[in-house]
Amino acid sequence: KDPVGLVIARSAAQVIEASGLLKNGFSFQTGAGGASLAAAKFVAQMMKRDGIVGSFIMGGITAYLVEMLNQGLFRKIIDVQDFDLDAVRSLAANPNHVEVSAGLYASPFNSGCVVNQLDTVILGATEIDTDFNVNVVTGSDGTIMGGSGGHSDAAAGAKLTIIVANLLRGRLPILMDRVLTVTTPGETVDVLVTEQGIAVNPARADLRERFEAARLPVQDVHELKRLA
């Protein structure tokens, strides 16, 4: 319900649409954070509007992703972890809700692992820097906040990796010259979506052209940092 988060989520969905990847057979992973789930909601609306059926949805599975499966928007859920009881019940009852091991999900020794078949992933960030390196493990003082899950795996495998984050969190900017801890290297991150605009990794000039043609609010990452 957070209005800033909803702005970010809508922009992330528009980024996916403008990328050209949102079509039949679309594969998608999202985190369980508020902005990520809200982005999934907007993506679902676009899929319903255009009659798109995706191949699989993946990630930390929640009730909302189960609902997308039950609505026929995706043919399968590929499940490596559940975040609520609705997901657990679906796994027990629905043959199209498939449990997989962490090795099949993202093993670097398995060239057929599922993250390598992802079209798009939406991920969060504790910090991100102007080289698009992302930290989700430590706070700004180096204190360990938690594990990274499949953050770096999905970012490396997906065709389009989107980071969603408020430009300011409380009074602290999340965009800086250099993150303290690199969880996910910038070379695997394509787009940063904030409430003040969208920054595109310079290595993805193809995406920048598409987003500008779609009149999305594209900004230079250094300008976003200055705003922060």
VOLOBA-258414 format. One line per field, with one value per residue: residue number from 1; residue in one letter; x, y, z of N, C-alpha, C in turn. Coordinates in Angstrom, 3 decimals, padded with zeros to 6 digits. Layout:
k <- (NUM, ...)
r <- (a, ...)
n_xx <- (X, ...)
n_yy <- (Y, ...)
n_zz <- (Z, ...)
ca_xx <- (X, ...)
ca_yy <- (Y, ...)
ca_zz <- (Z, ...)
c_xx <- (X, ...)
c_yy <- (Y, ...)
c_zz <- (Z, ...)
This chain:
k <- (1, 2, 3, 4, 5, 6, 7, 8, 9, 10, 11, 12, 13, 14, 15, 16, 17, 18, 19, 20, 21, 22, 23, 24, 25, 26, 27, 28, 29, 30, 31, 32, 33, 34, 35, 36, 37, 38, 39, 40, 41, 42, 43, 44, 45, 46, 47, 48, 49, 50, 51, 52, 53, 54, 55, 56, 57, 58, 59, 60, 61, 62, 63, 64, 65, 66, 67, 68, 69, 70, 71, 72, 73, 74, 75, 76, 77, 78, 79, 80, 81, 82, 83, 84, 85, 86, 87, 88, 89, 90, 91, 92, 93, 94, 95, 96, 97, 98, 99, 100, 101, 102, 103, 104, 105, 106, 107, 108, 109, 110, 111, 112, 113, 114, 115, 116, 117, 118, 119, 120, 121, 122, 123, 124, 125, 126, 127, 128, 129, 130, 131, 132, 133, 134, 135, 136, 137, 138, 139, 140, 141, 142, 143, 144, 145, 146, 147, 148, 149, 150, 151, 152, 153, 154, 155, 156, 157, 158, 159, 160, 161, 162, 163, 164, 165, 166, 167, 168, 169, 170, 171, 172, 173, 174, 175, 176, 177, 178, 179, 180, 181, 182, 183, 184, 185, 186, 187, 188, 189, 190, 191, 192, 193, 194, 195, 196, 197, 198, 199, 200, 201, 202, 203, 204, 205, 206, 207, 208, 209, 210, 211, 212, 213, 214, 215, 216, 217, 218, 219, 220, 221, 222, 223, 224, 225, 226, 227, 228)
r <- (k, d, p, v, g, l, v, i, a, r, s, a, a, q, v, i, e, a, s, g, l, l, k, n, g, f, s, f, q, t, g, a, g, g, a, s, l, a, a, a, k, f, v, a, q, m, m, k, r, d, g, i, v, g, s, f, i, m, g, g, i, t, a, y, l, v, e, m, l, n, q, g, l, f, r, k, i, i, d, v, q, d, f, d, l, d, a, v, r, s, l, a, a, n, p, n, h, v, e, v, s, a, g, l, y, a, s, p, f, n, s, g, c, v, v, n, q, l, d, t, v, i, l, g, a, t, e, i, d, t, d, f, n, v, n, v, v, t, g, s, d, g, t, i, m, g, g, s, g, g, h, s, d, a, a, a, g, a, k, l, t, i, i, v, a, n, l, l, r, g, r, l, p, i, l, m, d, r, v, l, t, v, t, t, p, g, e, t, v, d, v, l, v, t, e, q, g, i, a, v, n, p, a, r, a, d, l, r, e, r, f, e, a, a, r, l, p, v, q, d, v, h, e, l, k, r, l, a)
n_xx <- (000.800, 002.133, 002.649, 004.974, 006.372, 004.549, 004.729, 007.331, 006.966, 005.090, 006.621, 008.645, 007.196, 006.492, 009.005, 009.607, 007.637, 008.397, 010.816, 010.393, 010.210, 007.908, 005.814, 004.099, 005.093, 006.770, 009.056, 009.567, 010.829, 010.360, 011.081, 010.090, 009.520, 007.726, 007.609, 008.477, 006.485, 004.285, 005.017, 004.788, 002.033, 001.234, 002.422, 000.902, -001.583, -001.015, -000.498, -003.010, -004.472, -003.327, -003.595, -001.539, 000.299, 002.477, 005.490, 006.811, 006.799, 008.826, 010.705, 010.862, 008.091, 004.843, 001.460, 000.438, 001.769, 000.901, -001.773, -001.533, -000.757, -003.080, -004.895, -004.257, -002.203, 000.403, 002.025, 003.383, 004.556, 007.771, 009.405, 011.525, 011.592, 009.231, 007.151, 004.816, 001.787, -000.183, 001.298, 002.553, 000.330, -000.552, 001.602, 001.342, -001.071, -001.371, -000.483, 000.888, 002.474, 005.635, 008.151, 011.627, 015.138, 017.803, 020.031, 019.073, 017.768, 019.838, 022.538, 025.962, 027.259, 025.529, 024.452, 021.918, 020.355, 017.591, 017.613, 019.070, 017.265, 015.575, 013.586, 013.078, 013.958, 013.021, 014.509, 015.531, 017.393, 019.784, 021.802, 023.070, 025.469, 027.109, 028.225, 026.478, 026.736, 025.363, 024.294, 022.917, 023.314, 024.685, 024.396, 024.971, 026.978, 028.369, 027.281, 025.956, 022.960, 021.395, 020.908, 021.635, 020.103, 018.883, 019.821, 022.213, 022.478, 020.106, 020.281, 022.552, 021.682, 019.313, 017.723, 016.956, 017.636, 016.265, 016.562, 014.766, 014.232, 013.843, 015.013, 015.771, 015.943, 014.301, 016.259, 018.477, 020.495, 020.258, 021.787, 025.071, 028.636, 030.210, 029.337, 029.419, 029.571, 029.752, 027.236, 025.956, 027.385, 027.811, 027.933, 026.017, 023.615, 020.941, 019.053, 018.108, 015.390, 013.807, 011.889, 012.387, 013.196, 014.614, 017.529, 019.861, 022.109, 025.152, 026.159, 023.970, 022.858, 020.935, 018.613, 018.228, 017.590, 015.123, 013.582, 013.625, 012.287, 009.810, 009.142, 009.813, 010.933, 013.957, 017.124, 020.493, 022.688, 024.410, 023.200, 020.893, 022.112, 023.051, 020.612, 019.725)
n_yy <- (-001.216, 001.118, 004.246, 005.167, 002.799, 001.598, 003.234, 002.592, -000.155, -000.164, 001.090, -000.827, -002.950, -001.741, -001.504, -004.211, -004.770, -002.966, -004.051, -006.105, -008.746, -009.681, -011.898, -014.747, -017.689, -016.465, -016.250, -015.887, -014.447, -013.339, -011.506, -011.636, -009.228, -006.110, -004.202, -005.820, -007.818, -006.218, -005.324, -007.732, -007.945, -005.850, -006.786, -009.097, -007.946, -006.819, -009.156, -010.420, -008.523, -008.710, -011.345, -013.171, -016.094, -017.372, -019.411, -020.379, -019.458, -018.322, -018.410, -017.113, -018.493, -017.216, -016.476, -014.789, -015.457, -018.055, -017.529, -016.359, -018.595, -020.175, -018.621, -019.113, -017.729, -018.533, -021.612, -023.283, -023.390, -023.164, -024.257, -023.434, -022.499, -021.719, -019.052, -018.645, -020.109, -020.588, -021.073, -023.454, -025.185, -025.186, -026.422, -028.981, -029.790, -029.113, -030.332, -028.832, -027.200, -027.293, -028.793, -028.147, -028.903, -027.037, -027.324, -027.854, -025.491, -023.474, -024.350, -023.754, -025.710, -026.943, -026.677, -026.548, -025.392, -023.777, -020.966, -020.123, -020.165, -018.101, -015.335, -012.784, -011.232, -009.786, -008.002, -006.974, -004.444, -003.578, -001.736, -000.026, 000.645, 003.083, 001.550, -000.449, -002.590, -004.644, -004.763, -006.926, -008.040, -006.849, -004.076, -000.480, -000.151, -002.478, -004.561, -007.827, -008.537, -010.543, -013.502, -013.886, -015.414, -016.487, -014.329, -013.423, -015.569, -015.660, -013.150, -013.460, -015.392, -014.548, -013.017, -010.388, -008.392, -006.768, -004.315, -003.202, -000.397, 002.032, 005.330, 006.846, 005.601, 005.899, 008.301, 007.776, 007.483, 004.970, 004.654, 004.823, 005.658, 003.358, 000.177, -001.337, -004.121, -006.453, -008.218, -009.035, -008.806, -005.891, -006.368, -008.234, -007.025, -005.253, -003.103, -000.415, 000.471, 003.182, 005.493, 007.923, 007.633, 005.647, 003.792, 002.571, -000.025, 000.805, -001.113, -002.171, -000.847, -001.418, -001.873, 000.644, 002.178, 001.037, 001.680, 004.462, 004.897, 004.019, 006.025, 005.976, 007.033, 007.472, 007.821, 008.981, 007.027, 008.386, 010.845, 010.113, 009.382, 011.880, 013.174, 011.637)
n_zz <- (000.000, 000.246, -001.160, -002.498, -002.934, -004.692, -006.945, -007.749, -008.252, -010.375, -012.339, -012.649, -013.765, -016.181, -017.306, -017.793, -019.707, -021.762, -022.456, -024.211, -023.534, -022.396, -023.236, -024.693, -023.003, -021.264, -018.555, -015.050, -012.081, -008.768, -005.796, -002.281, -001.164, -000.554, -002.757, -004.854, -004.984, -005.534, -008.054, -009.428, -009.361, -011.106, -013.456, -013.801, -014.408, -016.913, -018.354, -018.301, -019.727, -022.286, -022.930, -022.323, -021.588, -019.314, -019.033, -016.614, -013.140, -010.478, -007.391, -004.041, -002.884, -002.645, -001.519, -003.471, -005.842, -006.124, -006.634, -009.181, -010.675, -010.377, -011.724, -014.298, -015.518, -015.555, -016.460, -014.727, -011.324, -010.136, -007.417, -004.884, -002.339, 000.247, 001.425, 002.803, 004.225, 002.312, 000.029, 000.779, 001.029, -001.634, -002.911, -001.924, -003.076, -005.813, -008.917, -010.785, -009.374, -008.594, -006.755, -006.390, -006.079, -004.466, -006.023, -008.640, -008.972, -008.972, -009.251, -009.969, -011.325, -012.952, -016.019, -016.977, -015.049, -013.352, -013.026, -015.199, -017.195, -016.948, -017.948, -016.766, -013.683, -010.595, -008.071, -004.751, -002.847, -000.397, -000.564, -003.459, -005.994, -008.172, -010.122, -010.354, -008.635, -006.079, -002.704, -000.380, 002.017, 004.207, 006.541, 006.362, 008.185, 008.207, 009.629, 009.630, 008.072, 007.052, 004.976, 001.438, -000.202, -003.351, -004.777, -006.232, -007.953, -009.537, -010.723, -012.323, -014.115, -015.439, -018.319, -018.069, -015.441, -012.784, -010.345, -007.623, -005.617, -003.039, -003.500, -001.348, 001.915, 004.756, 006.101, 004.676, 001.780, -000.749, -002.946, -003.941, -004.179, -003.891, -002.828, 000.435, 000.736, -001.773, -002.903, -005.232, -008.340, -010.422, -013.159, -013.714, -013.377, -014.771, -014.717, -012.605, -010.681, -009.317, -007.245, -008.333, -010.891, -013.613, -013.934, -016.269, -016.857, -018.390, -020.116, -021.334, -023.670, -025.546, -024.092, -022.951, -025.207, -025.914, -023.644, -023.653, -026.038, -025.252, -023.605, -020.910, -017.620, -017.909, -016.393, -015.875, -013.882, -012.172, -011.937, -010.564, -008.175, -007.369, -006.932, -004.766)
ca_xx <- (000.000, 003.020, 002.543, 006.286, 006.610, 003.679, 005.333, 008.464, 006.448, 004.499, 007.732, 009.314, 006.350, 006.623, 010.330, 009.483, 006.843, 009.172, 011.981, 010.004, 010.222, 006.587, 005.090, 003.798, 006.287, 007.516, 009.432, 009.613, 011.082, 010.287, 011.288, 008.888, 009.376, 006.506, 007.680, 008.590, 005.170, 003.418, 005.391, 004.162, 000.612, 001.085, 002.744, -000.277, -002.604, -000.603, -000.670, -004.448, -004.894, -002.822, -003.801, -000.231, 000.474, 003.899, 005.906, 006.906, 007.106, 009.743, 011.215, 010.266, 006.695, 003.856, 000.067, 000.142, 002.256, -000.041, -002.963, -001.228, -000.836, -004.474, -005.601, -003.827, -001.223, 001.620, 001.744, 004.023, 005.397, 008.965, 009.431, 012.696, 011.293, 007.905, 007.151, 003.574, 001.078, -000.892, 002.262, 002.732, -000.879, -000.563, 002.619, 000.807, -002.301, -001.410, 000.627, 001.635, 003.338, 006.682, 009.282, 012.935, 016.261, 018.639, 020.957, 018.381, 017.452, 020.902, 023.909, 026.859, 027.773, 024.419, 024.194, 020.481, 019.632, 016.407, 017.886, 019.593, 016.141, 014.716, 013.536, 013.154, 013.912, 012.949, 015.219, 015.693, 018.761, 020.078, 022.590, 023.536, 026.395, 027.027, 028.639, 025.367, 026.947, 024.270, 024.483, 021.701, 023.753, 025.107, 024.022, 026.038, 028.056, 029.000, 026.562, 025.252, 021.511, 020.738, 021.477, 021.281, 019.233, 019.292, 019.965, 023.273, 022.236, 019.065, 020.794, 023.489, 021.033, 018.170, 017.978, 016.720, 017.681, 015.776, 016.648, 013.786, 014.624, 013.646, 016.258, 016.051, 015.279, 014.431, 017.052, 019.726, 020.472, 020.693, 022.659, 026.342, 029.782, 030.665, 028.709, 030.364, 029.666, 029.179, 026.500, 025.694, 028.211, 027.076, 027.902, 024.829, 022.439, 020.618, 018.235, 017.703, 014.135, 013.541, 010.739, 012.816, 013.586, 015.162, 018.912, 020.164, 023.528, 025.678, 026.400, 022.704, 022.367, 019.729, 017.476, 018.025, 016.881, 013.736, 012.894, 013.433, 011.226, 008.549, 009.010, 009.999, 011.775, 015.345, 018.078, 021.848, 022.809, 025.095, 022.198, 020.073, 022.897, 023.044, 019.291, 019.678)
ca_yy <- (000.000, 002.278, 004.906, 005.207, 001.444, 001.325, 003.925, 001.767, -001.414, 000.091, 001.349, -002.098, -003.685, -001.066, -001.887, -005.558, -004.665, -002.281, -004.878, -007.042, -010.116, -010.060, -012.557, -016.136, -018.422, -015.614, -016.847, -014.738, -014.647, -012.135, -011.677, -011.575, -007.881, -005.422, -003.635, -006.922, -008.435, -005.258, -005.369, -008.935, -007.635, -005.063, -007.683, -009.955, -007.161, -006.721, -010.476, -010.603, -007.599, -009.119, -012.783, -013.831, -017.188, -017.602, -020.807, -020.673, -018.407, -018.927, -017.518, -017.389, -018.578, -016.610, -016.643, -014.044, -016.233, -019.172, -016.987, -016.196, -019.937, -020.620, -017.820, -019.546, -016.813, -019.331, -023.046, -023.977, -022.757, -023.922, -023.849, -023.818, -022.156, -021.149, -017.976, -018.609, -021.385, -020.779, -021.707, -024.835, -025.942, -025.338, -027.414, -030.304, -030.127, -028.775, -030.982, -027.835, -026.507, -028.316, -028.568, -028.483, -028.754, -025.852, -027.616, -027.626, -024.057, -022.516, -024.831, -023.331, -026.901, -027.475, -025.675, -026.496, -024.959, -023.001, -019.527, -019.845, -020.150, -016.976, -014.108, -011.581, -011.340, -008.534, -008.193, -005.795, -004.024, -002.751, -000.649, -000.251, 001.723, 003.613, 000.474, -001.398, -003.633, -004.649, -005.361, -007.279, -008.850, -006.053, -002.680, 000.458, -000.258, -003.785, -005.583, -008.792, -008.422, -011.782, -014.161, -013.291, -016.302, -016.703, -013.010, -013.372, -016.638, -015.242, -012.013, -013.960, -016.237, -013.964, -012.117, -009.021, -008.311, -005.475, -004.025, -002.194, 000.144, 003.461, 006.083, 007.138, 004.723, 006.754, 009.469, 007.266, 007.136, 003.603, 004.704, 005.397, 005.437, 001.973, -000.535, -001.916, -005.554, -006.803, -009.479, -009.337, -007.883, -005.026, -006.885, -009.080, -006.199, -004.484, -001.905, 000.007, 001.224, 003.935, 006.394, 009.129, 007.337, 004.345, 003.824, 001.388, -000.351, 001.227, -002.274, -002.542, 000.266, -001.882, -001.634, 002.090, 002.630, 000.579, 002.415, 005.843, 004.861, 003.846, 007.234, 005.720, 008.080, 007.002, 008.786, 008.504, 006.572, 009.412, 011.865, 009.568, 009.490, 013.287, 013.420, 011.001)
ca_zz <- (000.000, 000.283, -002.473, -003.160, -003.422, -005.833, -008.094, -008.163, -008.790, -011.692, -013.266, -012.922, -014.717, -017.474, -017.810, -018.349, -020.934, -022.803, -022.831, -025.261, -023.022, -021.886, -024.315, -024.343, -022.611, -020.341, -017.267, -014.141, -010.652, -007.966, -004.369, -001.445, -000.630, -000.953, -004.111, -005.814, -005.134, -006.215, -009.471, -009.974, -009.556, -012.329, -014.561, -013.981, -015.095, -018.312, -018.973, -018.513, -020.784, -023.594, -023.127, -022.275, -020.640, -019.083, -018.860, -015.187, -012.184, -009.529, -006.356, -002.758, -003.317, -001.754, -001.934, -004.698, -006.983, -006.244, -007.297, -010.607, -011.262, -010.395, -012.726, -015.619, -016.098, -015.732, -016.521, -013.603, -010.308, -009.760, -006.018, -004.087, -000.951, 000.467, 002.413, 003.579, 004.250, 001.042, -000.877, 001.236, 000.666, -003.086, -003.250, -001.583, -003.791, -007.244, -009.634, -011.556, -008.410, -008.599, -005.854, -006.946, -005.160, -004.673, -007.120, -009.918, -009.017, -009.261, -009.128, -011.050, -012.017, -013.729, -017.068, -017.224, -013.854, -013.704, -013.146, -016.538, -018.126, -016.574, -018.746, -015.932, -012.229, -009.845, -006.811, -003.918, -002.525, 000.773, -001.167, -004.824, -006.315, -009.529, -011.024, -010.293, -007.637, -005.110, -001.387, 000.363, 003.150, 005.361, 006.667, 006.001, 009.168, 008.087, 010.384, 008.795, 008.249, 006.641, 003.809, 000.137, -000.972, -004.739, -005.405, -007.252, -008.932, -010.474, -011.487, -013.331, -015.109, -016.145, -019.449, -017.604, -013.983, -012.324, -008.918, -007.195, -004.315, -002.777, -003.588, 000.056, 002.866, 005.939, 005.702, 004.106, 000.356, -001.029, -004.119, -003.471, -005.073, -003.782, -001.723, 001.379, 000.476, -003.077, -002.939, -006.641, -009.127, -011.336, -014.531, -013.872, -013.100, -015.974, -014.509, -011.265, -010.707, -008.090, -007.359, -009.034, -012.262, -013.977, -014.425, -017.067, -016.939, -019.693, -020.984, -021.962, -024.489, -026.237, -023.200, -022.817, -026.412, -025.813, -022.582, -024.102, -027.051, -024.524, -022.800, -019.487, -017.034, -017.835, -015.861, -015.634, -012.498, -011.384, -011.647, -009.475, -006.939, -006.973, -006.355, -003.447)
c_xx <- (000.835, 003.036, 003.870, 006.623, 005.776, 004.171, 006.486, 007.975, 005.863, 005.592, 008.460, 008.517, 006.444, 007.974, 010.273, 008.726, 007.662, 010.364, 011.672, 009.942, 008.852, 005.730, 004.831, 005.092, 007.176, 007.806, 009.893, 009.955, 010.955, 010.559, 009.982, 008.715, 008.156, 006.532, 007.753, 007.239, 004.188, 003.735, 004.778, 002.678, 000.395, 001.413, 001.555, -001.382, -002.285, -000.818, -002.139, -004.932, -004.533, -002.984, -002.517, -000.248, 001.967, 004.214, 006.015, 007.197, 007.872, 010.096, 010.826, 008.766, 005.769, 002.459, -000.209, 000.612, 001.386, -001.309, -002.736, -001.261, -002.284, -005.310, -005.199, -002.822, 000.125, 001.251, 002.295, 004.528, 006.565, 009.412, 010.692, 012.557, 009.923, 007.950, 005.830, 002.842, 000.273, 000.025, 002.479, 001.540, -000.941, 000.432, 002.102, -000.305, -002.228, -000.234, 001.429, 002.502, 004.445, 007.821, 010.578, 014.000, 016.992, 019.621, 020.326, 018.043, 018.645, 022.323, 024.780, 027.433, 026.703, 024.033, 022.720, 019.687, 018.591, 016.711, 018.430, 018.495, 015.175, 014.754, 013.810, 013.164, 013.853, 013.517, 015.306, 017.151, 018.775, 020.847, 022.878, 024.453, 026.316, 027.593, 027.631, 025.651, 025.870, 024.709, 023.113, 022.037, 024.048, 024.481, 025.200, 027.200, 028.747, 028.326, 025.804, 023.766, 020.789, 021.428, 020.963, 020.335, 019.772, 019.553, 020.984, 023.063, 021.241, 019.535, 021.715, 022.783, 020.002, 018.593, 017.835, 016.652, 017.336, 015.948, 015.622, 014.171, 014.238, 014.994, 016.724, 015.282, 015.419, 015.134, 018.342, 019.576, 020.913, 021.654, 023.924, 027.451, 030.215, 029.981, 029.783, 030.633, 029.003, 028.551, 026.349, 026.461, 027.408, 026.994, 026.676, 023.532, 022.175, 019.958, 018.023, 016.440, 013.920, 012.311, 011.080, 013.248, 014.239, 016.582, 019.203, 021.680, 024.057, 025.958, 025.138, 022.101, 021.097, 018.491, 017.189, 017.247, 015.398, 012.952, 012.652, 012.338, 009.852, 008.260, 009.004, 010.996, 013.223, 016.250, 019.463, 021.978, 023.488, 024.138, 021.255, 020.812, 022.918, 021.697, 019.181, 020.443)
c_yy <- (001.268, 002.968, 004.977, 003.831, 001.096, 002.024, 003.091, 000.495, -001.229, 000.335, 000.063, -002.925, -003.066, -001.360, -003.268, -005.513, -004.055, -003.109, -005.817, -008.484, -010.607, -010.586, -014.000, -016.905, -017.668, -016.356, -015.739, -015.184, -013.313, -012.475, -011.529, -010.212, -007.186, -004.917, -004.734, -007.579, -007.502, -005.214, -006.592, -008.702, -006.855, -005.899, -008.594, -009.215, -007.034, -008.045, -010.759, -009.750, -008.127, -010.616, -013.584, -014.940, -017.485, -019.077, -021.156, -019.408, -019.066, -017.913, -018.008, -017.342, -018.059, -016.857, -015.930, -014.802, -017.463, -018.718, -016.810, -017.540, -020.364, -019.840, -018.192, -018.630, -017.494, -020.801, -023.795, -022.967, -023.684, -023.385, -024.357, -023.397, -021.482, -020.123, -017.856, -019.930, -021.634, -021.459, -023.166, -025.694, -026.181, -026.408, -028.835, -030.740, -029.991, -029.422, -030.028, -026.935, -027.497, -027.908, -028.975, -028.290, -027.447, -026.064, -027.402, -026.150, -023.252, -023.053, -024.334, -024.503, -027.579, -026.446, -025.574, -026.003, -023.892, -021.508, -019.169, -019.820, -018.996, -015.874, -012.891, -011.947, -009.939, -008.786, -006.880, -005.464, -003.292, -001.518, -001.033, 000.905, 002.091, 002.646, -000.671, -002.618, -003.510, -005.341, -005.681, -008.003, -008.012, -004.666, -001.791, 000.419, -001.616, -004.889, -006.517, -008.752, -009.722, -012.373, -013.566, -014.170, -016.517, -015.416, -013.031, -014.427, -016.197, -014.076, -012.465, -014.710, -015.555, -013.088, -010.656, -009.040, -006.893, -005.387, -002.939, -001.718, 001.614, 004.166, 006.516, 006.155, 005.354, 008.027, 009.060, 006.987, 005.697, 003.558, 005.462, 005.105, 003.977, 001.311, -001.135, -003.382, -005.851, -008.190, -009.955, -008.339, -007.137, -005.538, -007.767, -008.325, -005.283, -003.144, -001.679, 000.845, 001.857, 004.812, 007.666, 008.871, 005.978, 004.538, 002.506, 001.194, 000.055, 000.079, -002.695, -001.355, -000.115, -001.632, -000.152, 002.630, 002.245, 001.406, 003.864, 005.910, 004.712, 005.022, 006.941, 006.741, 007.629, 008.134, 008.156, 008.132, 007.609, 010.563, 011.396, 009.652, 010.915, 013.658, 012.851, 011.827)
c_zz <- (000.000, -001.080, -003.220, -003.735, -004.633, -007.095, -008.649, -008.841, -010.186, -012.734, -013.626, -013.924, -016.107, -018.119, -018.453, -019.670, -022.066, -023.277, -023.986, -024.807, -022.573, -023.043, -023.892, -024.095, -021.643, -019.033, -016.334, -012.729, -009.944, -006.516, -003.609, -000.787, -001.217, -002.378, -005.160, -006.058, -005.831, -007.702, -010.138, -010.235, -010.850, -013.564, -014.857, -014.730, -016.590, -019.037, -019.245, -019.678, -022.173, -023.861, -023.121, -021.222, -020.524, -018.903, -017.384, -014.401, -011.045, -008.452, -004.987, -002.968, -002.224, -002.308, -003.247, -005.933, -007.213, -006.967, -008.794, -011.329, -011.421, -011.406, -014.152, -016.287, -016.329, -015.712, -015.310, -012.580, -010.064, -008.405, -005.326, -002.635, -000.874, 001.588, 003.173, 003.422, 002.979, 000.022, -000.505, 000.815, -000.844, -003.525, -002.992, -002.541, -005.305, -007.974, -010.509, -010.664, -008.045, -007.666, -006.542, -005.872, -005.427, -005.819, -008.479, -010.074, -009.523, -009.161, -010.282, -011.836, -012.860, -014.780, -017.407, -016.033, -014.214, -013.849, -014.525, -017.596, -017.837, -017.625, -017.865, -014.457, -011.630, -008.457, -006.047, -003.676, -001.198, 000.341, -002.618, -005.173, -007.794, -010.569, -011.010, -009.418, -006.560, -003.824, -000.796, 001.664, 004.388, 005.352, 006.329, 006.985, 009.140, 008.858, 009.438, 009.118, 007.898, 005.433, 002.513, -000.665, -002.374, -005.503, -006.539, -008.333, -009.999, -011.332, -012.604, -014.445, -015.972, -017.324, -019.038, -016.080, -013.560, -010.814, -008.608, -005.804, -004.227, -002.876, -002.201, 000.915, 004.242, 005.514, 004.998, 002.613, 000.152, -002.218, -003.748, -004.472, -005.076, -002.590, -000.828, 001.063, -000.862, -002.971, -004.379, -007.495, -010.186, -012.754, -014.788, -013.628, -014.300, -015.691, -013.018, -011.406, -009.344, -008.310, -008.123, -010.472, -012.389, -014.492, -015.129, -017.088, -018.323, -020.657, -021.735, -022.709, -025.243, -025.395, -023.071, -024.011, -026.354, -024.790, -022.972, -025.160, -026.404, -023.593, -021.296, -018.924, -016.810, -017.360, -015.812, -014.158, -011.608, -011.047, -010.541, -008.144, -006.446, -006.348, -004.950, -002.422)
